[in-house]
Amino acid sequence: MQVKLVSNSRGYNQIDKRWIDKYCEMWDIPKKIVSILKRYTGEEIPTIKKPKDKRRMFANEFLNSE
């Protein structure tokens, strides 16, 4: 996953790319959210029967409760 942010007043973007587990360590992300992010990025396989892409899940494929 990559995170983009404006690093100064001139508007230069800083891009940070890391595995989900690394962001979890840095920001103490709850395990339920980590699982959602991993299924979204393809680090974990989809948990639904007929995903649009067999490698990952799209945001509209998650349950509202997730």
PDBQT receptor file of N, H, CA, C and O in Angstrom, charges set to zero:
ATOM      1  N   MET A   1       0.852  -1.162   0.000  1.00  0.00    +0.000 N 
ATOM      2  CA  MET A   1       0.000   0.000   0.000  1.00  0.00    +0.000 C 
ATOM      3  C   MET A   1       0.897   1.224   0.000  1.00  0.00    +0.000 C 
ATOM      4  O   MET A   1       2.013   1.190   0.520  1.00  0.00    +0.000 OA
ATOM      5  N   GLN A   2       0.406   2.296  -0.582  1.00  0.00    +0.000 N 
ATOM      6  H   GLN A   2      -0.500   2.323  -1.004  1.00  0.00    +0.000 HD
ATOM      7  CA  GLN A   2       1.190   3.528  -0.550  1.00  0.00    +0.000 C 
ATOM      8  C   GLN A   2       0.369   4.642   0.072  1.00  0.00    +0.000 C 
ATOM      9  O   GLN A   2      -0.851   4.704  -0.082  1.00  0.00    +0.000 OA
ATOM     10  N   VAL A   3       1.061   5.511   0.771  1.00  0.00    +0.000 N 
ATOM     11  H   VAL A   3       2.052   5.460   0.896  1.00  0.00    +0.000 HD
ATOM     12  CA  VAL A   3       0.446   6.662   1.419  1.00  0.00    +0.000 C 
ATOM     13  C   VAL A   3       1.054   7.907   0.801  1.00  0.00    +0.000 C 
ATOM     14  O   VAL A   3       2.276   8.023   0.699  1.00  0.00    +0.000 OA
ATOM     15  N   LYS A   4       0.203   8.840   0.387  1.00  0.00    +0.000 N 
ATOM     16  H   LYS A   4      -0.789   8.746   0.470  1.00  0.00    +0.000 HD
ATOM     17  CA  LYS A   4       0.681  10.093  -0.201  1.00  0.00    +0.000 C 
ATOM     18  C   LYS A   4       0.311  11.235   0.732  1.00  0.00    +0.000 C 
ATOM     19  O   LYS A   4      -0.793  11.265   1.276  1.00  0.00    +0.000 OA
ATOM     20  N   LEU A   5       1.216  12.156   0.914  1.00  0.00    +0.000 N 
ATOM     21  H   LEU A   5       2.113  12.131   0.473  1.00  0.00    +0.000 HD
ATOM     22  CA  LEU A   5       0.938  13.312   1.741  1.00  0.00    +0.000 C 
ATOM     23  C   LEU A   5       1.694  14.520   1.231  1.00  0.00    +0.000 C 
ATOM     24  O   LEU A   5       2.715  14.390   0.555  1.00  0.00    +0.000 OA
ATOM     25  N   VAL A   6       1.189  15.685   1.557  1.00  0.00    +0.000 N 
ATOM     26  H   VAL A   6       0.360  15.791   2.105  1.00  0.00    +0.000 HD
ATOM     27  CA  VAL A   6       1.871  16.924   1.198  1.00  0.00    +0.000 C 
ATOM     28  C   VAL A   6       2.866  17.199   2.300  1.00  0.00    +0.000 C 
ATOM     29  O   VAL A   6       2.487  17.362   3.460  1.00  0.00    +0.000 OA
ATOM     30  N   SER A   7       4.136  17.252   1.947  1.00  0.00    +0.000 N 
ATOM     31  H   SER A   7       4.444  17.120   1.005  1.00  0.00    +0.000 HD
ATOM     32  CA  SER A   7       5.178  17.359   2.962  1.00  0.00    +0.000 C 
ATOM     33  C   SER A   7       5.613  18.789   3.262  1.00  0.00    +0.000 C 
ATOM     34  O   SER A   7       6.318  19.023   4.244  1.00  0.00    +0.000 OA
ATOM     35  N   ASN A   8       5.204  19.756   2.427  1.00  0.00    +0.000 N 
ATOM     36  H   ASN A   8       4.632  19.566   1.629  1.00  0.00    +0.000 HD
ATOM     37  CA  ASN A   8       5.567  21.136   2.715  1.00  0.00    +0.000 C 
ATOM     38  C   ASN A   8       4.575  22.088   2.053  1.00  0.00    +0.000 C 
ATOM     39  O   ASN A   8       3.683  21.645   1.329  1.00  0.00    +0.000 OA
ATOM     40  N   SER A   9       4.717  23.359   2.288  1.00  0.00    +0.000 N 
ATOM     41  H   SER A   9       5.442  23.719   2.876  1.00  0.00    +0.000 HD
ATOM     42  CA  SER A   9       3.775  24.362   1.780  1.00  0.00    +0.000 C 
ATOM     43  C   SER A   9       3.808  24.505   0.252  1.00  0.00    +0.000 C 
ATOM     44  O   SER A   9       2.859  25.027  -0.332  1.00  0.00    +0.000 OA
ATOM     45  N   ARG A  10       4.876  24.055  -0.399  1.00  0.00    +0.000 N 
ATOM     46  H   ARG A  10       5.647  23.631   0.075  1.00  0.00    +0.000 HD
ATOM     47  CA  ARG A  10       4.958  24.132  -1.859  1.00  0.00    +0.000 C 
ATOM     48  C   ARG A  10       4.151  23.014  -2.529  1.00  0.00    +0.000 C 
ATOM     49  O   ARG A  10       3.952  23.033  -3.744  1.00  0.00    +0.000 OA
ATOM     50  N   GLY A  11       3.695  22.056  -1.746  1.00  0.00    +0.000 N 
ATOM     51  H   GLY A  11       3.857  22.041  -0.759  1.00  0.00    +0.000 HD
ATOM     52  CA  GLY A  11       2.829  21.024  -2.269  1.00  0.00    +0.000 C 
ATOM     53  C   GLY A  11       3.518  19.799  -2.843  1.00  0.00    +0.000 C 
ATOM     54  O   GLY A  11       2.896  19.046  -3.592  1.00  0.00    +0.000 OA
ATOM     55  N   TYR A  12       4.786  19.576  -2.514  1.00  0.00    +0.000 N 
ATOM     56  H   TYR A  12       5.291  20.188  -1.905  1.00  0.00    +0.000 HD
ATOM     57  CA  TYR A  12       5.452  18.378  -3.011  1.00  0.00    +0.000 C 
ATOM     58  C   TYR A  12       4.885  17.152  -2.310  1.00  0.00    +0.000 C 
ATOM     59  O   TYR A  12       4.736  17.136  -1.088  1.00  0.00    +0.000 OA
ATOM     60  N   ASN A  13       4.575  16.139  -3.082  1.00  0.00    +0.000 N 
ATOM     61  H   ASN A  13       4.696  16.151  -4.074  1.00  0.00    +0.000 HD
ATOM     62  CA  ASN A  13       4.052  14.906  -2.505  1.00  0.00    +0.000 C 
ATOM     63  C   ASN A  13       5.183  13.990  -2.080  1.00  0.00    +0.000 C 
ATOM     64  O   ASN A  13       6.198  13.865  -2.764  1.00  0.00    +0.000 OA
ATOM     65  N   GLN A  14       4.988  13.362  -0.955  1.00  0.00    +0.000 N 
ATOM     66  H   GLN A  14       4.162  13.464  -0.400  1.00  0.00    +0.000 HD
ATOM     67  CA  GLN A  14       5.908  12.349  -0.475  1.00  0.00    +0.000 C 
ATOM     68  C   GLN A  14       5.163  11.030  -0.543  1.00  0.00    +0.000 C 
ATOM     69  O   GLN A  14       4.070  10.911   0.011  1.00  0.00    +0.000 OA
ATOM     70  N   ILE A  15       5.726  10.049  -1.204  1.00  0.00    +0.000 N 
ATOM     71  H   ILE A  15       6.614  10.146  -1.654  1.00  0.00    +0.000 HD
ATOM     72  CA  ILE A  15       5.066   8.754  -1.351  1.00  0.00    +0.000 C 
ATOM     73  C   ILE A  15       5.806   7.729  -0.506  1.00  0.00    +0.000 C 
ATOM     74  O   ILE A  15       7.031   7.616  -0.552  1.00  0.00    +0.000 OA
ATOM     75  N   ASP A  16       5.033   6.996   0.257  1.00  0.00    +0.000 N 
ATOM     76  H   ASP A  16       4.038   7.088   0.294  1.00  0.00    +0.000 HD
ATOM     77  CA  ASP A  16       5.583   5.983   1.137  1.00  0.00    +0.000 C 
ATOM     78  C   ASP A  16       4.927   4.658   0.774  1.00  0.00    +0.000 C 
ATOM     79  O   ASP A  16       3.703   4.544   0.842  1.00  0.00    +0.000 OA
ATOM     80  N   LYS A  17       5.713   3.655   0.391  1.00  0.00    +0.000 N 
ATOM     81  H   LYS A  17       6.708   3.749   0.336  1.00  0.00    +0.000 HD
ATOM     82  CA  LYS A  17       5.171   2.341   0.039  1.00  0.00    +0.000 C 
ATOM     83  C   LYS A  17       5.735   1.304   0.995  1.00  0.00    +0.000 C 
ATOM     84  O   LYS A  17       6.950   1.154   1.132  1.00  0.00    +0.000 OA
ATOM     85  N   ARG A  18       4.827   0.591   1.653  1.00  0.00    +0.000 N 
ATOM     86  H   ARG A  18       3.841   0.712   1.542  1.00  0.00    +0.000 HD
ATOM     87  CA  ARG A  18       5.231  -0.457   2.583  1.00  0.00    +0.000 C 
ATOM     88  C   ARG A  18       4.183  -1.554   2.583  1.00  0.00    +0.000 C 
ATOM     89  O   ARG A  18       3.080  -1.375   2.068  1.00  0.00    +0.000 OA
ATOM     90  N   TRP A  19       4.535  -2.692   3.166  1.00  0.00    +0.000 N 
ATOM     91  H   TRP A  19       5.431  -2.838   3.585  1.00  0.00    +0.000 HD
ATOM     92  CA  TRP A  19       3.569  -3.760   3.379  1.00  0.00    +0.000 C 
ATOM     93  C   TRP A  19       2.615  -3.336   4.498  1.00  0.00    +0.000 C 
ATOM     94  O   TRP A  19       2.972  -2.523   5.351  1.00  0.00    +0.000 OA
ATOM     95  N   ILE A  20       1.420  -3.884   4.489  1.00  0.00    +0.000 N 
ATOM     96  H   ILE A  20       1.130  -4.544   3.796  1.00  0.00    +0.000 HD
ATOM     97  CA  ILE A  20       0.394  -3.543   5.475  1.00  0.00    +0.000 C 
ATOM     98  C   ILE A  20       0.900  -3.773   6.908  1.00  0.00    +0.000 C 
ATOM     99  O   ILE A  20       0.636  -2.958   7.792  1.00  0.00    +0.000 OA
ATOM    100  N   ASP A  21       1.615  -4.864   7.138  1.00  0.00    +0.000 N 
ATOM    101  H   ASP A  21       1.830  -5.526   6.420  1.00  0.00    +0.000 HD
ATOM    102  CA  ASP A  21       2.111  -5.153   8.494  1.00  0.00    +0.000 C 
ATOM    103  C   ASP A  21       3.011  -4.048   9.032  1.00  0.00    +0.000 C 
ATOM    104  O   ASP A  21       3.010  -3.768  10.230  1.00  0.00    +0.000 OA
ATOM    105  N   LYS A  22       3.766  -3.432   8.159  1.00  0.00    +0.000 N 
ATOM    106  H   LYS A  22       3.767  -3.659   7.186  1.00  0.00    +0.000 HD
ATOM    107  CA  LYS A  22       4.660  -2.347   8.593  1.00  0.00    +0.000 C 
ATOM    108  C   LYS A  22       3.853  -1.129   9.051  1.00  0.00    +0.000 C 
ATOM    109  O   LYS A  22       4.175  -0.512  10.067  1.00  0.00    +0.000 OA
ATOM    110  N   TYR A  23       2.792  -0.784   8.289  1.00  0.00    +0.000 N 
ATOM    111  H   TYR A  23       2.530  -1.285   7.464  1.00  0.00    +0.000 HD
ATOM    112  CA  TYR A  23       1.922   0.312   8.718  1.00  0.00    +0.000 C 
ATOM    113  C   TYR A  23       1.249  -0.032  10.041  1.00  0.00    +0.000 C 
ATOM    114  O   TYR A  23       1.065   0.835  10.895  1.00  0.00    +0.000 OA
ATOM    115  N   CYS A  24       0.885  -1.299  10.204  1.00  0.00    +0.000 N 
ATOM    116  H   CYS A  24       1.035  -2.003   9.510  1.00  0.00    +0.000 HD
ATOM    117  CA  CYS A  24       0.256  -1.747  11.453  1.00  0.00    +0.000 C 
ATOM    118  C   CYS A  24       1.195  -1.520  12.640  1.00  0.00    +0.000 C 
ATOM    119  O   CYS A  24       0.767  -1.051  13.695  1.00  0.00    +0.000 OA
ATOM    120  N   GLU A  25       2.450  -1.849  12.466  1.00  0.00    +0.000 N 
ATOM    121  H   GLU A  25       2.797  -2.231  11.610  1.00  0.00    +0.000 HD
ATOM    122  CA  GLU A  25       3.448  -1.625  13.519  1.00  0.00    +0.000 C 
ATOM    123  C   GLU A  25       3.600  -0.135  13.840  1.00  0.00    +0.000 C 
ATOM    124  O   GLU A  25       3.686   0.258  15.003  1.00  0.00    +0.000 OA
ATOM    125  N   MET A  26       3.631   0.681  12.787  1.00  0.00    +0.000 N 
ATOM    126  H   MET A  26       3.562   0.361  11.842  1.00  0.00    +0.000 HD
ATOM    127  CA  MET A  26       3.854   2.115  12.962  1.00  0.00    +0.000 C 
ATOM    128  C   MET A  26       2.661   2.806  13.618  1.00  0.00    +0.000 C 
ATOM    129  O   MET A  26       2.836   3.690  14.457  1.00  0.00    +0.000 OA
ATOM    130  N   TRP A  27       1.445   2.403  13.235  1.00  0.00    +0.000 N 
ATOM    131  H   TRP A  27       1.303   1.685  12.554  1.00  0.00    +0.000 HD
ATOM    132  CA  TRP A  27       0.255   3.147  13.643  1.00  0.00    +0.000 C 
ATOM    133  C   TRP A  27      -0.697   2.370  14.538  1.00  0.00    +0.000 C 
ATOM    134  O   TRP A  27      -1.765   2.880  14.878  1.00  0.00    +0.000 OA
ATOM    135  N   ASP A  28      -0.341   1.149  14.931  1.00  0.00    +0.000 N 
ATOM    136  H   ASP A  28       0.527   0.735  14.655  1.00  0.00    +0.000 HD
ATOM    137  CA  ASP A  28      -1.173   0.336  15.826  1.00  0.00    +0.000 C 
ATOM    138  C   ASP A  28      -2.596   0.194  15.273  1.00  0.00    +0.000 C 
ATOM    139  O   ASP A  28      -3.571   0.491  15.963  1.00  0.00    +0.000 OA
ATOM    140  N   ILE A  29      -2.699  -0.256  14.040  1.00  0.00    +0.000 N 
ATOM    141  H   ILE A  29      -1.907  -0.498  13.480  1.00  0.00    +0.000 HD
ATOM    142  CA  ILE A  29      -3.985  -0.437  13.363  1.00  0.00    +0.000 C 
ATOM    143  C   ILE A  29      -4.657  -1.691  13.913  1.00  0.00    +0.000 C 
ATOM    144  O   ILE A  29      -4.002  -2.724  14.057  1.00  0.00    +0.000 OA
ATOM    145  N   PRO A  30      -5.955  -1.623  14.224  1.00  0.00    +0.000 N 
ATOM    146  CA  PRO A  30      -6.658  -2.809  14.733  1.00  0.00    +0.000 C 
ATOM    147  C   PRO A  30      -6.621  -3.974  13.736  1.00  0.00    +0.000 C 
ATOM    148  O   PRO A  30      -6.622  -3.760  12.524  1.00  0.00    +0.000 OA
ATOM    149  N   LYS A  31      -6.589  -5.201  14.255  1.00  0.00    +0.000 N 
ATOM    150  H   LYS A  31      -6.589  -5.374  15.240  1.00  0.00    +0.000 HD
ATOM    151  CA  LYS A  31      -6.456  -6.396  13.415  1.00  0.00    +0.000 C 
ATOM    152  C   LYS A  31      -7.576  -6.533  12.389  1.00  0.00    +0.000 C 
ATOM    153  O   LYS A  31      -7.333  -7.003  11.278  1.00  0.00    +0.000 OA
ATOM    154  N   LYS A  32      -8.796  -6.134  12.737  1.00  0.00    +0.000 N 
ATOM    155  H   LYS A  32      -8.994  -5.752  13.640  1.00  0.00    +0.000 HD
ATOM    156  CA  LYS A  32      -9.908  -6.218  11.785  1.00  0.00    +0.000 C 
ATOM    157  C   LYS A  32      -9.655  -5.320  10.575  1.00  0.00    +0.000 C 
ATOM    158  O   LYS A  32      -9.960  -5.695   9.442  1.00  0.00    +0.000 OA
ATOM    159  N   ILE A  33      -9.102  -4.146  10.815  1.00  0.00    +0.000 N 
ATOM    160  H   ILE A  33      -8.854  -3.842  11.735  1.00  0.00    +0.000 HD
ATOM    161  CA  ILE A  33      -8.797  -3.212   9.724  1.00  0.00    +0.000 C 
ATOM    162  C   ILE A  33      -7.627  -3.743   8.900  1.00  0.00    +0.000 C 
ATOM    163  O   ILE A  33      -7.620  -3.608   7.677  1.00  0.00    +0.000 OA
ATOM    164  N   VAL A  34      -6.645  -4.341   9.558  1.00  0.00    +0.000 N 
ATOM    165  H   VAL A  34      -6.651  -4.451  10.552  1.00  0.00    +0.000 HD
ATOM    166  CA  VAL A  34      -5.501  -4.919   8.845  1.00  0.00    +0.000 C 
ATOM    167  C   VAL A  34      -5.985  -5.987   7.871  1.00  0.00    +0.000 C 
ATOM    168  O   VAL A  34      -5.521  -6.043   6.733  1.00  0.00    +0.000 OA
ATOM    169  N   SER A  35      -6.910  -6.831   8.308  1.00  0.00    +0.000 N 
ATOM    170  H   SER A  35      -7.287  -6.785   9.234  1.00  0.00    +0.000 HD
ATOM    171  CA  SER A  35      -7.443  -7.876   7.445  1.00  0.00    +0.000 C 
ATOM    172  C   SER A  35      -8.158  -7.276   6.226  1.00  0.00    +0.000 C 
ATOM    173  O   SER A  35      -7.994  -7.765   5.108  1.00  0.00    +0.000 OA
ATOM    174  N   ILE A  36      -8.938  -6.235   6.438  1.00  0.00    +0.000 N 
ATOM    175  H   ILE A  36      -9.071  -5.838   7.346  1.00  0.00    +0.000 HD
ATOM    176  CA  ILE A  36      -9.625  -5.567   5.329  1.00  0.00    +0.000 C 
ATOM    177  C   ILE A  36      -8.607  -5.000   4.338  1.00  0.00    +0.000 C 
ATOM    178  O   ILE A  36      -8.742  -5.189   3.129  1.00  0.00    +0.000 OA
ATOM    179  N   LEU A  37      -7.600  -4.312   4.845  1.00  0.00    +0.000 N 
ATOM    180  H   LEU A  37      -7.491  -4.158   5.827  1.00  0.00    +0.000 HD
ATOM    181  CA  LEU A  37      -6.581  -3.732   3.971  1.00  0.00    +0.000 C 
ATOM    182  C   LEU A  37      -5.826  -4.804   3.191  1.00  0.00    +0.000 C 
ATOM    183  O   LEU A  37      -5.513  -4.616   2.016  1.00  0.00    +0.000 OA
ATOM    184  N   LYS A  38      -5.536  -5.921   3.840  1.00  0.00    +0.000 N 
ATOM    185  H   LYS A  38      -5.791  -6.074   4.795  1.00  0.00    +0.000 HD
ATOM    186  CA  LYS A  38      -4.815  -7.000   3.157  1.00  0.00    +0.000 C 
ATOM    187  C   LYS A  38      -5.663  -7.639   2.068  1.00  0.00    +0.000 C 
ATOM    188  O   LYS A  38      -5.137  -7.989   1.011  1.00  0.00    +0.000 OA
ATOM    189  N   ARG A  39      -6.948  -7.800   2.296  1.00  0.00    +0.000 N 
ATOM    190  H   ARG A  39      -7.376  -7.516   3.154  1.00  0.00    +0.000 HD
ATOM    191  CA  ARG A  39      -7.820  -8.344   1.256  1.00  0.00    +0.000 C 
ATOM    192  C   ARG A  39      -7.990  -7.336   0.118  1.00  0.00    +0.000 C 
ATOM    193  O   ARG A  39      -8.115  -7.727  -1.042  1.00  0.00    +0.000 OA
ATOM    194  N   TYR A  40      -7.995  -6.060   0.441  1.00  0.00    +0.000 N 
ATOM    195  H   TYR A  40      -7.893  -5.742   1.384  1.00  0.00    +0.000 HD
ATOM    196  CA  TYR A  40      -8.113  -5.006  -0.576  1.00  0.00    +0.000 C 
ATOM    197  C   TYR A  40      -6.869  -4.948  -1.466  1.00  0.00    +0.000 C 
ATOM    198  O   TYR A  40      -6.979  -4.778  -2.680  1.00  0.00    +0.000 OA
ATOM    199  N   THR A  41      -5.697  -5.088  -0.866  1.00  0.00    +0.000 N 
ATOM    200  H   THR A  41      -5.608  -5.226   0.120  1.00  0.00    +0.000 HD
ATOM    201  CA  THR A  41      -4.450  -4.998  -1.630  1.00  0.00    +0.000 C 
ATOM    202  C   THR A  41      -4.016  -6.323  -2.244  1.00  0.00    +0.000 C 
ATOM    203  O   THR A  41      -3.119  -6.349  -3.087  1.00  0.00    +0.000 OA
ATOM    204  N   GLY A  42      -4.640  -7.417  -1.834  1.00  0.00    +0.000 N 
ATOM    205  H   GLY A  42      -5.368  -7.396  -1.149  1.00  0.00    +0.000 HD
ATOM    206  CA  GLY A  42      -4.287  -8.717  -2.381  1.00  0.00    +0.000 C 
ATOM    207  C   GLY A  42      -3.278  -9.493  -1.566  1.00  0.00    +0.000 C 
ATOM    208  O   GLY A  42      -2.832 -10.556  -1.996  1.00  0.00    +0.000 OA
ATOM    209  N   GLU A  43      -2.904  -8.990  -0.395  1.00  0.00    +0.000 N 
ATOM    210  H   GLU A  43      -3.266  -8.126  -0.046  1.00  0.00    +0.000 HD
ATOM    211  CA  GLU A  43      -2.004  -9.751   0.474  1.00  0.00    +0.000 C 
ATOM    212  C   GLU A  43      -2.715 -10.976   1.040  1.00  0.00    +0.000 C 
ATOM    213  O   GLU A  43      -2.065 -11.973   1.352  1.00  0.00    +0.000 OA
ATOM    214  N   GLU A  44      -4.030 -10.918   1.175  1.00  0.00    +0.000 N 
ATOM    215  H   GLU A  44      -4.558 -10.108   0.921  1.00  0.00    +0.000 HD
ATOM    216  CA  GLU A  44      -4.847 -12.056   1.589  1.00  0.00    +0.000 C 
ATOM    217  C   GLU A  44      -5.867 -12.312   0.494  1.00  0.00    +0.000 C 
ATOM    218  O   GLU A  44      -6.274 -11.389  -0.212  1.00  0.00    +0.000 OA
ATOM    219  N   ILE A  45      -6.281 -13.566   0.352  1.00  0.00    +0.000 N 
ATOM    220  H   ILE A  45      -5.951 -14.315   0.925  1.00  0.00    +0.000 HD
ATOM    221  CA  ILE A  45      -7.256 -13.904  -0.685  1.00  0.00    +0.000 C 
ATOM    222  C   ILE A  45      -8.646 -13.402  -0.284  1.00  0.00    +0.000 C 
ATOM    223  O   ILE A  45      -8.927 -13.251   0.905  1.00  0.00    +0.000 OA
ATOM    224  N   PRO A  46      -9.509 -13.147  -1.255  1.00  0.00    +0.000 N 
ATOM    225  CA  PRO A  46     -10.877 -12.691  -0.958  1.00  0.00    +0.000 C 
ATOM    226  C   PRO A  46     -11.651 -13.713  -0.115  1.00  0.00    +0.000 C 
ATOM    227  O   PRO A  46     -11.422 -14.918  -0.214  1.00  0.00    +0.000 OA
ATOM    228  N   THR A  47     -12.549 -13.217   0.695  1.00  0.00    +0.000 N 
ATOM    229  H   THR A  47     -12.735 -12.237   0.775  1.00  0.00    +0.000 HD
ATOM    230  CA  THR A  47     -13.342 -14.085   1.564  1.00  0.00    +0.000 C 
ATOM    231  C   THR A  47     -14.785 -14.207   1.089  1.00  0.00    +0.000 C 
ATOM    232  O   THR A  47     -15.635 -14.715   1.821  1.00  0.00    +0.000 OA
ATOM    233  N   ILE A  48     -15.071 -13.747  -0.125  1.00  0.00    +0.000 N 
ATOM    234  H   ILE A  48     -14.381 -13.334  -0.719  1.00  0.00    +0.000 HD
ATOM    235  CA  ILE A  48     -16.413 -13.868  -0.677  1.00  0.00    +0.000 C 
ATOM    236  C   ILE A  48     -16.396 -14.903  -1.800  1.00  0.00    +0.000 C 
ATOM    237  O   ILE A  48     -15.334 -15.246  -2.319  1.00  0.00    +0.000 OA
ATOM    238  N   LYS A  49     -17.566 -15.394  -2.167  1.00  0.00    +0.000 N 
ATOM    239  H   LYS A  49     -18.429 -15.115  -1.746  1.00  0.00    +0.000 HD
ATOM    240  CA  LYS A  49     -17.654 -16.490  -3.138  1.00  0.00    +0.000 C 
ATOM    241  C   LYS A  49     -17.265 -16.094  -4.559  1.00  0.00    +0.000 C 
ATOM    242  O   LYS A  49     -16.508 -16.819  -5.206  1.00  0.00    +0.000 OA
ATOM    243  N   LYS A  50     -17.755 -14.977  -5.058  1.00  0.00    +0.000 N 
ATOM    244  H   LYS A  50     -18.369 -14.388  -4.533  1.00  0.00    +0.000 HD
ATOM    245  CA  LYS A  50     -17.479 -14.592  -6.445  1.00  0.00    +0.000 C 
ATOM    246  C   LYS A  50     -16.944 -13.164  -6.511  1.00  0.00    +0.000 C 
ATOM    247  O   LYS A  50     -17.672 -12.250  -6.898  1.00  0.00    +0.000 OA
ATOM    248  N   PRO A  51     -15.677 -12.962  -6.137  1.00  0.00    +0.000 N 
ATOM    249  CA  PRO A  51     -15.114 -11.605  -6.231  1.00  0.00    +0.000 C 
ATOM    250  C   PRO A  51     -14.924 -11.192  -7.691  1.00  0.00    +0.000 C 
ATOM    251  O   PRO A  51     -14.789 -12.037  -8.576  1.00  0.00    +0.000 OA
ATOM    252  N   LYS A  52     -14.918  -9.886  -7.924  1.00  0.00    +0.000 N 
ATOM    253  H   LYS A  52     -15.028  -9.199  -7.206  1.00  0.00    +0.000 HD
ATOM    254  CA  LYS A  52     -14.672  -9.369  -9.283  1.00  0.00    +0.000 C 
ATOM    255  C   LYS A  52     -13.283  -9.780  -9.772  1.00  0.00    +0.000 C 
ATOM    256  O   LYS A  52     -13.083 -10.042 -10.958  1.00  0.00    +0.000 OA
ATOM    257  N   ASP A  53     -12.344  -9.829  -8.857  1.00  0.00    +0.000 N 
ATOM    258  H   ASP A  53     -12.506  -9.616  -7.893  1.00  0.00    +0.000 HD
ATOM    259  CA  ASP A  53     -10.960 -10.204  -9.150  1.00  0.00    +0.000 C 
ATOM    260  C   ASP A  53     -10.582 -11.288  -8.150  1.00  0.00    +0.000 C 
ATOM    261  O   ASP A  53     -10.700 -11.075  -6.943  1.00  0.00    +0.000 OA
ATOM    262  N   LYS A  54     -10.137 -12.432  -8.618  1.00  0.00    +0.000 N 
ATOM    263  H   LYS A  54     -10.041 -12.605  -9.598  1.00  0.00    +0.000 HD
ATOM    264  CA  LYS A  54      -9.839 -13.545  -7.710  1.00  0.00    +0.000 C 
ATOM    265  C   LYS A  54      -8.634 -13.276  -6.803  1.00  0.00    +0.000 C 
ATOM    266  O   LYS A  54      -8.411 -14.003  -5.834  1.00  0.00    +0.000 OA
ATOM    267  N   ARG A  55      -7.863 -12.239  -7.114  1.00  0.00    +0.000 N 
ATOM    268  H   ARG A  55      -8.044 -11.649  -7.900  1.00  0.00    +0.000 HD
ATOM    269  CA  ARG A  55      -6.659 -11.929  -6.331  1.00  0.00    +0.000 C 
ATOM    270  C   ARG A  55      -6.905 -10.986  -5.168  1.00  0.00    +0.000 C 
ATOM    271  O   ARG A  55      -6.127 -10.964  -4.214  1.00  0.00    +0.000 OA
ATOM    272  N   ARG A  56      -7.999 -10.192  -5.236  1.00  0.00    +0.000 N 
ATOM    273  H   ARG A  56      -8.631 -10.211  -6.011  1.00  0.00    +0.000 HD
ATOM    274  CA  ARG A  56      -8.227  -9.162  -4.217  1.00  0.00    +0.000 C 
ATOM    275  C   ARG A  56      -9.703  -8.830  -4.156  1.00  0.00    +0.000 C 
ATOM    276  O   ARG A  56     -10.499  -9.327  -4.953  1.00  0.00    +0.000 OA
ATOM    277  N   MET A  57     -10.063  -7.978  -3.193  1.00  0.00    +0.000 N 
ATOM    278  H   MET A  57      -9.416  -7.574  -2.545  1.00  0.00    +0.000 HD
ATOM    279  CA  MET A  57     -11.448  -7.516  -3.073  1.00  0.00    +0.000 C 
ATOM    280  C   MET A  57     -11.499  -6.019  -3.317  1.00  0.00    +0.000 C 
ATOM    281  O   MET A  57     -10.563  -5.292  -2.983  1.00  0.00    +0.000 OA
ATOM    282  N   PHE A  58     -12.592  -5.567  -3.899  1.00  0.00    +0.000 N 
ATOM    283  H   PHE A  58     -13.352  -6.157  -4.171  1.00  0.00    +0.000 HD
ATOM    284  CA  PHE A  58     -12.819  -4.147  -4.107  1.00  0.00    +0.000 C 
ATOM    285  C   PHE A  58     -13.592  -3.587  -2.908  1.00  0.00    +0.000 C 
ATOM    286  O   PHE A  58     -14.236  -4.343  -2.181  1.00  0.00    +0.000 OA
ATOM    287  N   ALA A  59     -13.532  -2.295  -2.705  1.00  0.00    +0.000 N 
ATOM    288  H   ALA A  59     -13.009  -1.682  -3.296  1.00  0.00    +0.000 HD
ATOM    289  CA  ALA A  59     -14.164  -1.660  -1.541  1.00  0.00    +0.000 C 
ATOM    290  C   ALA A  59     -15.658  -1.960  -1.468  1.00  0.00    +0.000 C 
ATOM    291  O   ALA A  59     -16.195  -2.137  -0.374  1.00  0.00    +0.000 OA
ATOM    292  N   ASN A  60     -16.336  -2.020  -2.611  1.00  0.00    +0.000 N 
ATOM    293  H   ASN A  60     -15.899  -1.876  -3.499  1.00  0.00    +0.000 HD
ATOM    294  CA  ASN A  60     -17.777  -2.269  -2.585  1.00  0.00    +0.000 C 
ATOM    295  C   ASN A  60     -18.123  -3.743  -2.357  1.00  0.00    +0.000 C 
ATOM    296  O   ASN A  60     -19.303  -4.091  -2.302  1.00  0.00    +0.000 OA
ATOM    297  N   GLU A  61     -17.136  -4.601  -2.224  1.00  0.00    +0.000 N 
ATOM    298  H   GLU A  61     -16.178  -4.319  -2.269  1.00  0.00    +0.000 HD
ATOM    299  CA  GLU A  61     -17.375  -6.020  -1.952  1.00  0.00    +0.000 C 
ATOM    300  C   GLU A  61     -17.320  -6.365  -0.464  1.00  0.00    +0.000 C 
ATOM    301  O   GLU A  61     -17.627  -7.493  -0.078  1.00  0.00    +0.000 OA
ATOM    302  N   PHE A  62     -16.938  -5.417   0.357  1.00  0.00    +0.000 N 
ATOM    303  H   PHE A  62     -16.689  -4.500   0.044  1.00  0.00    +0.000 HD
ATOM    304  CA  PHE A  62     -16.901  -5.653   1.796  1.00  0.00    +0.000 C 
ATOM    305  C   PHE A  62     -18.290  -5.440   2.394  1.00  0.00    +0.000 C 
ATOM    306  O   PHE A  62     -19.080  -4.644   1.887  1.00  0.00    +0.000 OA
ATOM    307  N   LEU A  63     -18.572  -6.149   3.461  1.00  0.00    +0.000 N 
ATOM    308  H   LEU A  63     -17.931  -6.796   3.873  1.00  0.00    +0.000 HD
ATOM    309  CA  LEU A  63     -19.835  -5.961   4.170  1.00  0.00    +0.000 C 
ATOM    310  C   LEU A  63     -19.849  -4.601   4.863  1.00  0.00    +0.000 C 
ATOM    311  O   LEU A  63     -18.792  -4.092   5.237  1.00  0.00    +0.000 OA
ATOM    312  N   ASN A  64     -21.016  -4.011   5.040  1.00  0.00    +0.000 N 
ATOM    313  H   ASN A  64     -21.875  -4.425   4.737  1.00  0.00    +0.000 HD
ATOM    314  CA  ASN A  64     -21.109  -2.735   5.758  1.00  0.00    +0.000 C 
ATOM    315  C   ASN A  64     -20.564  -2.873   7.174  1.00  0.00    +0.000 C 
ATOM    316  O   ASN A  64     -19.991  -1.925   7.711  1.00  0.00    +0.000 OA
ATOM    317  N   SER A  65     -20.736  -4.036   7.780  1.00  0.00    +0.000 N 
ATOM    318  H   SER A  65     -21.201  -4.806   7.344  1.00  0.00    +0.000 HD
ATOM    319  CA  SER A  65     -20.243  -4.248   9.144  1.00  0.00    +0.000 C 
ATOM    320  C   SER A  65     -18.732  -4.245   9.236  1.00  0.00    +0.000 C 
ATOM    321  O   SER A  65     -18.163  -3.973  10.294  1.00  0.00    +0.000 OA
ATOM    322  N   GLU A  66     -18.076  -4.553   8.106  1.00  0.00    +0.000 N 
ATOM    323  H   GLU A  66     -18.538  -4.773   7.247  1.00  0.00    +0.000 HD
ATOM    324  CA  GLU A  66     -16.605  -4.542   8.095  1.00  0.00    +0.000 C 
ATOM    325  C   GLU A  66     -16.109  -3.113   8.023  1.00  0.00    +0.000 C 
ATOM    326  O   GLU A  66     -14.900  -2.880   8.003  1.00  0.00    +0.000 OA
TER     327      GLU A  66
